[in-house]
Amino acid sequence: MENLEQNKIDSEEQEKTKEEAKDTPEDVISEEAEAESVKEEEPKAEEEESKPDQESSEKAEETQETEATPEGDAESEEAPSEDDVEKAEEKGEPESSEVTSEEAESEDAEDELDAESFYADIVERAKELVVQTDWAFVTTELSNLAQKVTEGPETASEKGKKLIGEFEELRDNFEQKKNEYYEEQNRKKEENLAKKKDLLKSLSEIISEEKWSATKEVGKIKGQWESIKLLPKNEVEALEKRFKELMDEFEDHKVDRLVKKLQQEEENLELKLLLLDKMDGLVKKLEEESPDFEELEDSFNKLISQWRKVGRVPSEKNQALWDRFNAVQDTFNETRFKFDEKYRQVIEKALEKKKKLIKEAEALVDQENIAKAARKVNKLHKAWKKAGNLPQKDENEMWDLFKAATDKFNEIKSENIDVLREQEEKNLEKKYELIEKANEEKDTDNFDRGHQVMQNLMNEWKKIGPVPRKKSSKIWKQFKGAMDEFYDRRREAFKGERKDQKENLAKKEEILEKLNELGKHEDPALAVQEAKELQEEFKSIGYVPIKMKNKIWKQYREACDVIYDRYRALGSDLGLEKKLANQGIDPDTRKDIIKYQKERDKLKKEVSGIESDVIQWEEAKTYFKPTNRGNKLLDELQEKIDKADKSIEEKQDRITELKKEIDQLKRSSEADDEEE
């Protein structure tokens, strides 16, 4: 900057000097001479510009020497040479040393500006080059620019040095970018090499395993192979050679496979025609007298299954074959429907279901709540699939009616989209209310009540119709989020109880072992008594881990069922058995007691019956009047009464004996218990 200001001042002084010299004739002559001199020097301008930088350097040194000489110091100044004087005269310049110094400084400034312009052009060109990706071209061009910089004019200004530095930085950044690019290319080449080797391995495995039908897979491998372009040059030829060998081998075998495929298709055609002939034969058997419809249906279904397992047939005969296949099925179903009453009932039931579904679908058009009706359509479609199959002709007719009804509703839904949206908005409001309730309940510490509330809210949620689709997922997340928060808190609260739950589980498992042992007890009645105590203990134990809840309860019920089933197997003696067991009487003694008691009860019942008869007979005697000649019927009644009295006496004696036996057994059992 100081040089530029100095050059500006020198130029102004020089112009001022020229203005002052215009009034003298010598000045006019000098100006003319100067003009002529300029014209003579114009052709030399280009030569001066192309001179080596050394001349500029020498001029700069001369200028520095001139500037170093103090003004007014005559002794330190060198006398100008004759050549210098002549040049000065030709240019019309003053011969004084002061004027010569100013001109030198001006020339240096101009040279410096030229140098800055020179390097600025180089930097500008470099900026244009470094953004390009033609790495070889840009590298060459930057090298040429670097050579220019090396051979370019010297510069002492900060700007010139900065421009040279900027060029070097651009070049270094480009080299770094180029190196990174080539490193990335080399990495990709290695990756691509590995990919192609994997593809070769896959193709080789297909061929070694003789998968000649893997046309699609091989085609995919070929496409991937061709899409990989960037590879190390020394690997390309060998890879392509190996790939071509494998592809040629596959193609050769593929031709053979296609020939076999065509042969197989012809064989499949013959087999399918044979199956169709057999199916036609089964249709005829349906018309025979008293056919076995179920057996014929089973055979027909087997033929259908075999048909579907048979492979492809020639494409030009495929459609005609399928038409005949569908026709014979229709004929079979129609014929069976005509002659098989049981089948007809099944079909009629399925037909009735589908007719009902059609009516429900047709009724949707009158449904005021379009949102709920839209939901019902989906349910009807699911029900249709479960309703059972009809003969193909009937199935097609019913389906056409059902589809027409649902399509008509869909048209109404489209026409009343605003109503549907309004209803969806109402449903949305209802679900927002449920979300609010769930949020209110999620912080409760009464987890049992909270669980019940959440379950009720979920049931209500399911009953509400659809909402706008865009908000459906959002509100569900809000609702489920509140429930999840509650159940997370509930699980967290239960963590402290898990230790107790594990202890409870151990206690219940111990009781289960005892119950299982009671299931094998020799005394079922006593087992029941002991089981009741264990059951009370089992129920008094607290919760077990939730994942074991159902399992442990199932084991408990199974163990109890075994105990009580064995007890119920005792039959009508349950009460007495239980009573005796409570008295501590052993099972064998109980059996004897029960046997004697049964006999005793039986005898009592017999005595009671006989006594009833005796009462009737005694009453009957009152209807006879005594006579001297006697009465045969009366005698017979008396005989029956006497005989009955004797029987009662005998039975009473036996009853008394049995009572003694029972008491003795009980006393003996109690004595044994005391001894123990």
VORO-258280 format. One line per field, with one value per residue (C-alpha): y, x, z. Coordinates in steps of 0.05 Angstrom, whole numbers. Layout:
BEGIN
Y [Y; ...]
X [X; ...]
Z [Z; ...]
// end
This chain:
BEGIN
Y [0; 48; 35; 49; 115; 135; 118; 160; 220; 212; 210; 273; 310; 287; 313; 379; 386; 373; 426; 477; 463; 473; 549; 547; 533; 482; 445; 442; 416; 367; 342; 332; 295; 253; 236; 213; 175; 141; 121; 91; 53; 24; -35; -49; -55; -128; -144; -107; -146; -212; -197; -242; -225; -213; -144; -125; -148; -107; -46; -55; -59; 4; 39; 18; 46; 111; 117; 102; 165; 225; 286; 346; 304; 319; 279; 214; 218; 185; 224; 204; 168; 195; 141; 161; 233; 216; 174; 229; 279; 234; 227; 300; 284; 330; 308; 318; 255; 272; 262; 196; 167; 182; 150; 88; 82; 90; 35; -11; 0; -15; -79; -99; -88; -130; -186; -185; -187; -245; -286; -267; -296; -360; -367; -353; -408; -455; -444; -463; -526; -554; -563; -610; -686; -699; -715; -726; -663; -619; -647; -630; -560; -546; -569; -520; -464; -483; -477; -408; -389; -413; -373; -314; -245; -235; -197; -163; -143; -179; -188; -222; -269; -284; -302; -349; -381; -387; -423; -471; -485; -497; -545; -582; -588; -615; -666; -688; -693; -732; -780; -792; -805; -856; -889; -894; -923; -975; -993; -1000; -1043; -1090; -1093; -1106; -1159; -1194; -1188; -1219; -1275; -1288; -1288; -1338; -1381; -1379; -1396; -1452; -1482; -1481; -1519; -1568; -1583; -1588; -1539; -1530; -1502; -1443; -1396; -1337; -1344; -1348; -1289; -1249; -1268; -1247; -1179; -1166; -1188; -1140; -1082; -1087; -1047; -1021; -1075; -1082; -1087; -1148; -1188; -1171; -1221; -1281; -1265; -1256; -1320; -1361; -1330; -1344; -1417; -1426; -1391; -1433; -1496; -1474; -1454; -1521; -1559; -1510; -1530; -1603; -1586; -1548; -1610; -1652; -1600; -1604; -1679; -1675; -1627; -1677; -1732; -1687; -1674; -1748; -1758; -1702; -1728; -1796; -1765; -1728; -1793; -1824; -1764; -1772; -1845; -1825; -1778; -1836; -1879; -1825; -1843; -1917; -1948; -1938; -1908; -1896; -1821; -1811; -1861; -1830; -1760; -1785; -1816; -1753; -1708; -1753; -1747; -1671; -1672; -1714; -1667; -1607; -1642; -1657; -1606; -1559; -1579; -1547; -1475; -1479; -1536; -1509; -1468; -1523; -1572; -1527; -1515; -1589; -1597; -1544; -1572; -1642; -1615; -1577; -1639; -1681; -1632; -1622; -1697; -1710; -1654; -1688; -1758; -1748; -1722; -1713; -1673; -1633; -1615; -1591; -1550; -1522; -1502; -1466; -1435; -1411; -1379; -1343; -1319; -1291; -1256; -1227; -1199; -1169; -1137; -1111; -1081; -1040; -989; -969; -965; -894; -902; -909; -915; -977; -1005; -997; -1038; -1090; -1100; -1127; -1176; -1200; -1215; -1257; -1294; -1309; -1346; -1389; -1405; -1465; -1478; -1488; -1520; -1473; -1448; -1432; -1404; -1355; -1333; -1321; -1285; -1239; -1220; -1210; -1169; -1127; -1111; -1092; -1051; -1014; -997; -973; -927; -898; -891; -852; -808; -794; -786; -723; -761; -816; -764; -733; -801; -816; -750; -769; -835; -797; -755; -817; -847; -782; -789; -859; -834; -781; -834; -878; -820; -807; -880; -893; -862; -902; -945; -991; -1038; -1089; -1035; -1001; -1066; -1076; -1004; -1010; -1075; -1042; -982; -1030; -1065; -998; -977; -1039; -1025; -954; -950; -927; -858; -816; -858; -804; -800; -874; -893; -830; -838; -912; -896; -846; -896; -953; -907; -892; -966; -984; -932; -961; -1033; -1012; -982; -1043; -1089; -1044; -1047; -1122; -1128; -1123; -1179; -1226; -1253; -1269; -1297; -1345; -1367; -1377; -1418; -1463; -1472; -1490; -1539; -1573; -1578; -1606; -1662; -1680; -1679; -1724; -1773; -1771; -1790; -1857; -1866; -1933; -1900; -1853; -1827; -1810; -1779; -1732; -1710; -1695; -1663; -1613; -1587; -1581; -1545; -1493; -1483; -1478; -1425; -1384; -1377; -1312; -1298; -1336; -1308; -1292; -1338; -1397; -1379; -1421; -1479; -1487; -1481; -1534; -1582; -1567; -1583; -1647; -1672; -1657; -1690; -1754; -1755; -1740; -1787; -1845; -1824; -1820; -1889; -1917; -1907; -1901; -1914; -1844; -1818; -1878; -1884; -1811; -1818; -1879; -1846; -1786; -1835; -1859; -1930; -1964; -1979; -2056; -2050; -1998; -2046; -2099; -2049; -2022; -2093; -2110; -2043; -2055; -2123; -2092; -2036; -2087; -2129; -2069; -2051; -2122; -2123; -2057; -2086; -2149; -2109; -2068; -2133; -2160; -2096; -2104; -2177; -2162; -2109; -2158; -2207; -2158; -2165; -2239; -2260; -2321; -2385; -2453; -2485; -2442; -2399; -2422; -2351; -2329; -2388; -2371; -2300; -2324; -2371; -2314; -2271; -2326; -2339; -2264; -2258; -2314; -2282; -2215; -2249; -2283; -2219; -2179; -2230; -2222; -2146; -2151; -2196; -2148; -2090; -2128; -2144; -2072; -2047; -2099; -2078; -2005; -2021; -2064; -2008; -1957; -2003; -2012; -1937; -1929; -1981; -1946]
X [0; 57; 87; 20; 12; 83; 72; 9; 46; 103; 54; 19; 85; 106; 41; 49; 120; 94; 40; 90; 136; 84; 94; 166; 185; 236; 180; 140; 200; 212; 139; 143; 208; 177; 117; 162; 203; 139; 118; 187; 184; 113; 138; 187; 133; 120; 193; 201; 141; 173; 241; 263; 246; 320; 314; 258; 301; 359; 315; 289; 361; 379; 318; 337; 407; 379; 330; 386; 423; 404; 376; 422; 485; 527; 586; 548; 514; 544; 550; 500; 529; 523; 472; 429; 433; 413; 355; 332; 336; 297; 242; 242; 256; 298; 370; 368; 377; 314; 267; 301; 288; 213; 205; 241; 194; 134; 160; 170; 98; 73; 114; 87; 15; 30; 57; -4; -49; -7; -15; -88; -102; -67; -107; -172; -155; -136; -203; -238; -197; -200; -276; -270; -264; -222; -164; -110; -129; -132; -66; -32; -62; -43; 28; 31; 5; 57; 111; 85; 87; 159; 179; 134; 156; 180; 135; 150; 78; 35; -20; 27; 54; -16; -38; 21; 4; -69; -49; -5; -63; -112; -63; -50; -124; -136; -80; -110; -179; -151; -114; -177; -215; -165; -163; -238; -235; -185; -229; -289; -248; -231; -303; -327; -274; -300; -372; -355; -318; -381; -423; -375; -381; -457; -458; -408; -451; -512; -475; -441; -510; -539; -595; -609; -678; -650; -658; -683; -628; -575; -606; -602; -529; -515; -549; -509; -446; -456; -473; -405; -357; -300; -247; -171; -145; -102; -164; -214; -192; -189; -257; -292; -262; -285; -354; -363; -342; -394; -449; -434; -440; -505; -535; -516; -552; -610; -624; -625; -671; -719; -724; -739; -788; -827; -828; -852; -907; -933; -931; -968; -1021; -1033; -1037; -1087; -1130; -1129; -1150; -1207; -1232; -1233; -1271; -1322; -1329; -1344; -1398; -1432; -1429; -1469; -1528; -1525; -1573; -1555; -1485; -1438; -1436; -1383; -1336; -1347; -1334; -1270; -1247; -1266; -1228; -1167; -1169; -1174; -1113; -1074; -1094; -1067; -1001; -989; -942; -949; -977; -964; -989; -1033; -1074; -1075; -1140; -1181; -1157; -1178; -1246; -1259; -1233; -1281; -1339; -1330; -1329; -1394; -1426; -1404; -1432; -1497; -1507; -1492; -1538; -1592; -1584; -1550; -1598; -1546; -1501; -1561; -1575; -1503; -1506; -1574; -1548; -1489; -1535; -1581; -1523; -1500; -1570; -1574; -1508; -1533; -1595; -1552; -1507; -1568; -1595; -1532; -1557; -1612; -1565; -1564; -1497; -1453; -1390; -1417; -1443; -1374; -1347; -1402; -1381; -1314; -1348; -1395; -1337; -1304; -1369; -1377; -1311; -1332; -1402; -1380; -1373; -1428; -1427; -1388; -1448; -1487; -1426; -1415; -1488; -1489; -1423; -1448; -1508; -1466; -1414; -1468; -1498; -1432; -1413; -1478; -1465; -1395; -1426; -1473; -1414; -1377; -1437; -1447; -1375; -1392; -1441; -1390; -1338; -1388; -1402; -1328; -1318; -1372; -1337; -1272; -1302; -1326; -1257; -1227; -1272; -1246; -1175; -1191; -1219; -1159; -1113; -1152; -1147; -1075; -1046; -1090; -1057; -1117; -1090; -1146; -1199; -1155; -1147; -1222; -1233; -1182; -1213; -1282; -1254; -1222; -1289; -1323; -1268; -1280; -1355; -1346; -1345; -1288; -1256; -1221; -1164; -1112; -1126; -1139; -1068; -1055; -1113; -1100; -1029; -1056; -1106; -1057; -1004; -1048; -1062; -989; -970; -1020; -997; -924; -938; -977; -920; -871; -913; -916; -840; -837; -887; -849; -807; -869; -902; -844; -849; -924; -910; -863; -916; -970; -925; -912; -987; -995; -946; -988; -1052; -1021; -1002; -1073; -1097; -1062; -1087; -1117; -1175; -1211; -1258; -1200; -1163; -1222; -1220; -1146; -1153; -1204; -1153; -1100; -1150; -1164; -1089; -1078; -1131; -1105; -1037; -1029; -1013; -962; -923; -973; -940; -949; -1020; -1058; -1009; -1010; -1085; -1093; -1048; -1087; -1155; -1128; -1101; -1167; -1208; -1169; -1183; -1258; -1268; -1241; -1286; -1348; -1331; -1352; -1424; -1482; -1438; -1407; -1444; -1430; -1359; -1347; -1379; -1337; -1274; -1288; -1292; -1222; -1242; -1194; -1216; -1220; -1263; -1306; -1319; -1344; -1386; -1416; -1431; -1466; -1501; -1527; -1554; -1584; -1617; -1644; -1674; -1705; -1736; -1763; -1790; -1825; -1856; -1879; -1908; -1948; -1975; -1994; -2032; -2071; -2085; -2109; -2155; -2180; -2199; -2250; -2291; -2305; -2359; -2341; -2383; -2387; -2367; -2305; -2280; -2226; -2205; -2201; -2157; -2111; -2104; -2088; -2037; -2003; -2002; -1971; -1919; -1904; -1896; -1846; -1807; -1807; -1781; -1725; -1705; -1707; -1660; -1613; -1617; -1597; -1538; -1515; -1519; -1475; -1425; -1422; -1411; -1357; -1321; -1323; -1297; -1242; -1221; -1220; -1179; -1128; -1123; -1110; -1056; -1023]
Z [0; 16; -53; -87; -50; -66; -139; -139; -109; -159; -217; -192; -186; -255; -285; -249; -277; -348; -341; -318; -378; -432; -438; -466; -539; -514; -480; -545; -583; -526; -529; -605; -596; -541; -585; -640; -590; -565; -635; -646; -580; -590; -631; -576; -522; -532; -530; -465; -435; -455; -426; -369; -298; -288; -322; -275; -218; -244; -252; -182; -157; -195; -168; -98; -108; -136; -78; -29; -52; -9; -45; -50; -35; -97; -75; -67; -135; -195; -259; -311; -371; -441; -459; -400; -421; -492; -469; -424; -480; -527; -476; -460; -387; -343; -334; -259; -215; -175; -235; -254; -184; -187; -254; -229; -170; -217; -262; -201; -179; -249; -250; -182; -206; -267; -223; -179; -240; -267; -204; -196; -265; -246; -181; -218; -269; -213; -179; -243; -249; -178; -180; -240; -233; -295; -250; -304; -342; -280; -254; -320; -321; -249; -264; -322; -277; -225; -278; -295; -222; -218; -280; -264; -240; -170; -124; -58; -42; 9; -42; -92; -39; -15; -87; -95; -27; -47; -111; -73; -24; -81; -113; -47; -33; -102; -94; -28; -59; -117; -71; -30; -94; -118; -50; -51; -121; -99; -40; -86; -133; -77; -54; -125; -132; -70; -96; -163; -129; -86; -150; -181; -120; -122; -196; -186; -130; -175; -228; -181; -150; -221; -208; -282; -268; -229; -289; -249; -198; -252; -288; -224; -216; -288; -277; -214; -249; -307; -261; -227; -270; -227; -216; -210; -281; -267; -244; -299; -352; -306; -275; -341; -368; -309; -309; -383; -373; -319; -358; -420; -379; -348; -416; -446; -391; -393; -465; -444; -386; -432; -477; -416; -392; -457; -453; -381; -400; -451; -399; -350; -403; -412; -336; -327; -384; -350; -284; -319; -348; -278; -251; -307; -286; -214; -239; -273; -210; -173; -217; -200; -152; -78; -89; -30; -35; 19; -13; -82; -53; -21; -86; -125; -77; -82; -158; -150; -103; -153; -209; -172; -157; -231; -262; -321; -388; -456; -451; -513; -482; -411; -414; -448; -395; -338; -369; -372; -300; -273; -314; -286; -215; -227; -257; -198; -147; -185; -192; -120; -98; -138; -109; -41; 11; 66; 19; -3; 70; 79; 15; 33; 101; 70; 18; 73; 110; 48; 31; 101; 93; 27; 62; 116; 64; 26; 92; 100; 50; 100; 159; 187; 221; 160; 202; 238; 172; 142; 199; 189; 116; 138; 186; 132; 86; 140; 154; 80; 78; 137; 111; 69; -5; -55; -123; -168; -207; -143; -110; -168; -167; -91; -94; -149; -106; -43; -80; -113; -44; -14; -75; -71; 2; -16; -68; -16; 32; -21; -35; 39; 56; 96; 139; 149; 169; 219; 250; 253; 289; 340; 351; 359; 414; 450; 447; 472; 532; 544; 538; 591; 638; 627; 644; 707; 728; 709; 773; 821; 875; 879; 826; 830; 818; 766; 728; 726; 703; 648; 623; 621; 583; 533; 522; 510; 462; 420; 416; 388; 313; 268; 273; 220; 193; 202; 276; 289; 303; 344; 392; 400; 421; 472; 500; 501; 530; 591; 600; 593; 645; 694; 682; 686; 754; 773; 754; 790; 853; 848; 845; 920; 925; 880; 935; 975; 914; 903; 976; 967; 904; 944; 998; 948; 912; 979; 991; 920; 937; 998; 957; 905; 960; 986; 917; 928; 1000; 1016; 1053; 1005; 1059; 1106; 1047; 1036; 1109; 1105; 1036; 1063; 1114; 1059; 1014; 1067; 1077; 1001; 994; 1052; 1019; 980; 907; 866; 806; 751; 700; 748; 770; 719; 721; 796; 799; 746; 784; 848; 815; 784; 851; 886; 830; 840; 915; 908; 849; 890; 948; 902; 876; 944; 922; 971; 1032; 1029; 1090; 1135; 1109; 1125; 1194; 1212; 1185; 1230; 1289; 1272; 1252; 1205; 1134; 1141; 1203; 1169; 1113; 1162; 1200; 1136; 1113; 1180; 1180; 1110; 1131; 1194; 1154; 1105; 1161; 1193; 1127; 1119; 1190; 1177; 1114; 1149; 1206; 1155; 1126; 1194; 1210; 1145; 1159; 1229; 1201; 1149; 1204; 1231; 1169; 1184; 1234; 1277; 1264; 1295; 1230; 1224; 1165; 1118; 1096; 1167; 1184; 1126; 1150; 1220; 1192; 1154; 1216; 1258; 1205; 1198; 1274; 1274; 1217; 1253; 1316; 1277; 1242; 1306; 1337; 1278; 1282; 1355; 1338; 1284; 1332; 1380; 1324; 1302; 1373; 1384; 1321; 1341; 1411; 1382; 1334; 1390; 1434; 1377; 1370; 1445; 1443; 1385]
// end
